[in-house]
Structure formats: C-alpha cells, structure tokens
Amino acid sequence: MVIFHSPAPASEQAQSLLLVYIRRVVGEVTYEVCEHCASGVITQVHVAAPLQDSGLGTRAVSHLRACYPDVSWRSCLAQRMTRDLAHRMRLPNVRAGQSCPHLPHGASENRGSPRSAQH
C-alpha cells in the first residue's frame, strides 16, 4: 500500500491522499489545510468496498496527522462509516464547533468515487 498526495479536483484548496495498492486507487481522503490558523478539515473519505474494514481510513488519517503535526484536525464527514472513523480518530465535527474562517466547507462527502490510477 502506497499513499500519494495529490491536488483534489473539487477546489483549489482541497488536497487528496490517494491510497494505492498494486497500481489501483483503492481509497481517497480529501482534505483542506489552513496554515494561517493551523487547522484542517477532512471533507471526504472513500475506501473501496472490499477494504472498508481493513483500517485504511485510520491509516490515512494517521498519515495526515504525521504530515501536519501542528494542525488541529476536524471533519465534516456525514456517512455512517466515515462518521465512525471520525469518532474513532477523535476528529471533532466542523458543525459541532467553530471552524476556520479561511476554508470553505461546502464540500460534500458524496462527490464520487476515487479516481483510477495507472502508476
């Protein structure tokens, strides 16, 4: 399993972690980081159905925390599976508290499936 950083097609500020296994994208985490506020929001998590209970989401969020150790992470995840991930990883929900005024939070968790990759 390899994790690649990539710009997300959804917006200029969004970025993605692509979870790649044997030249195929098997998951994607979309997020935004505001370095001015040292805050970040996870806007989407998608893991392919056969791997949903494999810990890939947890691994990706841990990877984000390691890459941005000074960032305070929140989520705006709404689907049951991803809400459970946010709860396990102790990510407060953006709606439950104040969020960074510099980041737009209109991104939807249901935008689509991960992009296919041929690396």
N, C-alpha and C positions, 0 to 999 in steps of 0.2 A: 504494500500500500504506500502510495506517494501522495503528498499534499502539495498542490501548486497554488500560488497566489495569482489572481487574475482580476482585471477590472470587470465589474459586473455590467451587463448591457442595460440594466434598468435605469441607472442615473449616473451622473458624473462623479458623485461622491461615493457610490456603492462599490464595494470590492467583493470578491468571492474567493473562497477556498474551494478548489476542486479536488475531490477525493478520487484518486485514480488507481485502478487495480487492473493489471495486465492490459494496458493501453485503452481502457474504457473508463469513462467517468461514472462512478457508482454513487456519488453523492456531491452535494454542493451546500456550502454555507455562505449566505450573503450577509454582509455587514457594512456598517459605516463607522468611521472613527473621526472624532473631532479632537485634534491635537491641542486646540486652544483651551478646551475645557477638560481635556484628558478623560473623555467619556466615549463610549462606543455602544452601538446598538446592533444586535443580531436581528436581522429582518426576515430571514428565511433559512430553514434547514430542510434539505431533502436528501434522503438516503434511499437507494433502490430497495424495493420490497423484500427481496431475499436476505438483505443485510440489515434490516431495520433494528433488529435486536442484538446486533453484533458489537455495539459500543463505538461505532464510527462517529456518531454525533458527539459523544463525550470526548473522543479523541480530538475531533476538530475544534471544539470549544477550548479544550486544554491547550491546543496548539496556538489558538488566538491569544489566550492569556499569557503564554510564554513569549509570543512575538511582541506583545504590547503589555509589558508588566506594570506600567504606571497608569493604565487605562481602567476606569471603572465601567464594567460591562453591565448592560441591561438587555432585555429582549422585548420584542413585540410579536412573539410567536402566539398563534391562536389555535392551531390544530392540536388535538389531544396528545398525539405522540410528541410533538415538539414542545408543548406546554410541560409535559412530564420531564423532558430533557432540561428545560429551563429550571424547573423545580429542583431536579437532582443536582444541577450545577450551581444552584443558588444565584440565579440571574433574576433580579427584580424586573417586573414588567414595567414598560415605559408608562403605561396608563396608571399604574399604581403610585407613581411618584413624579417628581419633576424630571424633565428630560433636557438635554442640551438644546438651547435655542438656535444653534447654528446648523443643526441637522434636520432635514425634512423627514418626517416619519410617516409618509403616505404610502410607503412600500407595502405591498401585500405579500403574505406568505404563500399565496396560491398562484403565483405568477406562472409557474410551469415547472417542467422537469429539467434536470441538468442537461447541459449541452453534451453532445457526443464528442469524444476526443480520439484522435488517432496520433498519439505521441510516439 
